[in-house]
């Protein structure tokens, strides 16, 4: 990292040498959100090449921010865990997200649509409490996307982590949701609501009425959605 040094004793400069490299804050966001395995991290940063991801993980390990260790009982599977130093970065990363939500214009942000990332984030934040205590399968369809990216399924089993599938899972669907990616991203970011999108004709739902009525509650939003936009 010597060639990238700011050559300043200032703690901000020294921290930036580690945290300011491309993709590093996004990778830390994923680690802080609970991703621990290489493929999980890849799904959280789908536009980051595997080679660069491996490099950044090595750099964070060398900096003492994460540690790589074998999964308990599965010595061939490795996990990346935040150290005390890494966990101490939570307020830093959260503050970056709040600042971006509050001050960065929405229109340029919404030019960077990514259905893979959106669905992965929705899976992670989904709140099962408002849903019936049985298997619930929710299909999202984005009709304007290429066929390979149009359909996604969220599967909830009582007591199990939410599963995300891009292939027909073979279960009865509780709720069908048809929406364009721009609208769904706006909902996720807290820039509009399920009800507003439905009233404007951008979102349509068919299926279990209880699941349909509770959509705003179970959907969950970006952890930064509550940060109010500031007028500039």
C-alpha positions in Angstrom: 0.0 0.0 0.0 3.1 2.3 0.2 2.5 3.6 -3.4 -1.0 4.8 -2.3 0.2 6.4 0.9 -0.9 10.0 1.7 2.3 10.4 3.7 0.6 12.2 6.4 0.5 11.5 10.1 -3.1 12.6 10.3 -5.4 9.7 11.5 -7.9 10.5 8.8 -5.2 10.0 6.2 -4.0 6.8 7.7 -7.5 5.4 7.9 -8.2 6.4 4.4 -5.3 4.4 3.1 -7.1 1.3 4.3 -10.7 2.2 3.9 -10.7 4.5 0.9 -9.8 1.9 -1.7 -12.4 1.1 -4.4 -15.1 -1.3 -3.1 -13.7 -1.5 0.4 -16.6 0.5 2.1 -19.1 -1.6 0.2 -17.4 -4.8 1.3 -17.4 -3.6 4.9 -21.1 -2.9 4.6 -21.7 -6.5 3.6 -19.5 -7.9 6.4 -21.3 -5.7 8.9 -24.7 -6.9 7.6 -23.7 -10.5 8.4 -22.2 -12.0 5.3 -19.3 -14.2 6.1 -18.6 -16.5 3.2 -17.0 -15.6 -0.1 -20.1 -16.4 -2.2 -22.4 -14.4 0.1 -20.1 -11.4 -0.2 -20.1 -11.8 -4.0 -23.9 -11.6 -4.0 -23.8 -8.5 -1.9 -21.3 -6.8 -4.3 -22.2 -8.5 -7.6 -20.3 -6.1 -9.8 -17.0 -6.7 -8.0 -14.8 -9.2 -9.7 -13.9 -12.4 -7.7 -10.2 -11.5 -8.1 -10.6 -8.0 -6.6 -12.8 -9.3 -3.8 -10.1 -11.8 -2.9 -7.5 -9.0 -2.9 -9.6 -6.7 -0.8 -10.2 -9.5 1.7 -6.5 -10.1 2.0 -5.9 -6.4 2.5 -8.5 -6.2 5.3 -7.1 -9.3 6.9 -3.6 -7.8 6.8 -4.9 -4.6 8.4 -6.4 -6.6 11.2 -10.0 -5.7 10.3 -11.2 -9.2 9.5 -9.9 -12.7 10.2 -10.2 -15.8 7.9 -11.0 -19.0 9.7 -12.4 -22.4 8.9 -16.1 -23.0 9.7 -16.7 -25.0 12.8 -17.0 -28.7 11.8 -16.2 -28.0 8.1 -12.5 -27.4 7.7 -12.7 -27.0 4.0 -15.1 -24.0 4.2 -13.7 -20.6 5.3 -15.5 -17.7 6.8 -14.5 -14.0 7.1 -15.2 -12.5 10.5 -14.8 -9.0 11.7 -12.4 -8.4 14.5 -12.9 -5.9 17.2 -11.3 -3.3 14.9 -13.7 -4.2 12.1 -16.8 -4.1 14.4 -15.7 -0.7 15.5 -16.3 0.5 11.9 -20.1 0.1 12.1 -20.9 3.7 13.0 -18.5 4.9 10.3 -20.2 2.8 7.6 -23.7 3.6 8.9 -22.8 7.4 8.9 -21.7 7.1 5.3 -25.0 5.5 4.4 -27.1 8.1 6.2 -25.2 10.9 4.6 -25.6 9.4 1.2 -29.4 8.9 1.7 -29.8 12.4 3.0 -27.6 14.5 0.7 -27.0 12.6 -2.6 -29.6 13.3 -5.2 -32.0 10.5 -5.8 -32.1 10.7 -9.6 -28.4 9.8 -10.2 -28.6 7.1 -7.6 -31.6 5.5 -9.4 -29.6 5.3 -12.6 -27.6 2.5 -11.0 -30.3 -0.1 -10.8 -29.2 -3.7 -10.0 -31.9 -6.3 -9.5 -29.4 -8.9 -8.1 -28.4 -6.5 -5.3 -31.9 -5.3 -4.7 -33.3 -8.8 -4.2 -30.4 -9.8 -2.0 -30.9 -6.8 0.2 -34.7 -7.4 0.3 -34.1 -11.0 1.4 -31.8 -9.8 4.2 -34.2 -7.2 5.6 -37.5 -9.0 5.2 -39.5 -9.1 8.4 -41.4 -12.4 8.8 -43.4 -11.2 11.9 -46.5 -9.9 9.9 -46.7 -13.1 7.9 -48.7 -16.2 8.7 -46.7 -18.9 10.6 -46.4 -21.2 7.7 -44.5 -21.4 4.4 -44.9 -18.2 2.5 -43.6 -17.9 -1.1 -43.5 -14.5 -2.8 -42.8 -14.1 -6.5 -41.5 -10.8 -7.8 -41.7 -10.2 -11.5 -39.9 -7.3 -13.3 -41.5 -7.4 -16.8 -39.1 -5.0 -18.4 -35.9 -7.0 -17.6 -34.3 -9.7 -19.7 -36.1 -13.1 -19.3 -33.2 -14.5 -17.1 -33.7 -11.6 -14.6 -37.5 -11.2 -14.6 -38.6 -13.6 -11.9 -37.4 -14.0 -8.3 -38.8 -15.9 -5.4 -38.6 -15.2 -1.7 -39.3 -18.3 0.4 -40.1 -18.1 4.2 -40.2 -21.2 6.3 -41.0 -20.9 10.0 -37.7 -20.8 12.0 -35.5 -20.7 8.9 -33.6 -17.9 7.2 -35.3 -16.3 4.2 -34.3 -18.0 1.0 -33.9 -16.2 -2.4 -34.4 -18.2 -5.6 -34.1 -17.3 -9.2 -35.3 -20.7 -10.3 -38.9 -21.9 -9.9 -38.8 -23.5 -6.4 -41.8 -25.8 -6.9 -43.9 -24.5 -4.1 -47.3 -22.8 -4.3 -46.9 -19.0 -4.5 -48.6 -17.0 -1.8 -48.3 -13.6 -3.5 -47.4 -12.5 -7.0 -45.9 -9.1 -7.2 -45.4 -7.4 -10.6 -43.4 -4.2 -10.5 -40.7 -2.4 -12.5 -37.2 -2.3 -11.1 -37.1 1.5 -10.8 -40.3 1.6 -8.6 -39.2 -1.3 -6.4 -35.9 0.4 -5.8 -37.7 3.6 -4.8 -39.8 1.6 -2.4 -36.7 -0.1 -0.9 -35.0 3.3 -0.5 -38.0 4.8 1.3 -38.7 7.3 -1.6 -42.2 6.0 -2.1 -44.5 3.4 -0.5 -46.2 0.2 -1.6 -49.5 1.9 -1.5 -48.4 4.9 -3.5 -46.8 2.6 -6.1 -50.0 0.6 -6.3 -52.2 3.7 -6.7 -50.0 4.9 -9.5 -50.3 1.6 -11.3 -46.6 0.8 -11.0 -47.1 -2.2 -8.6 -49.7 -5.0 -8.9 -50.2 -7.8 -6.4 -52.4 -11.0 -6.7 -52.7 -13.7 -4.1 -53.2 -14.2 -0.3 -55.0 -11.1 1.0 -53.3 -11.2 4.4 -49.8 -11.3 2.8 -50.9 -8.6 0.3 -52.2 -6.2 3.0 -49.1 -6.6 5.1 -46.6 -6.0 2.3 -45.2 -2.7 3.5 -44.7 -4.2 6.9 -42.9 -7.4 5.9 -41.0 -6.0 3.0 -38.5 -4.2 5.2 -36.5 -1.3 3.8 -33.0 -0.1 3.4 -31.4 0.5 6.8 -31.0 4.1 5.7 -34.5 4.7 4.4 -35.6 6.7 7.4 -32.9 9.3 6.9 -34.9 12.3 5.5 -33.8 13.8 2.2 -32.5 17.4 2.5 -33.4 20.1 0.0 -30.3 21.6 -1.5 
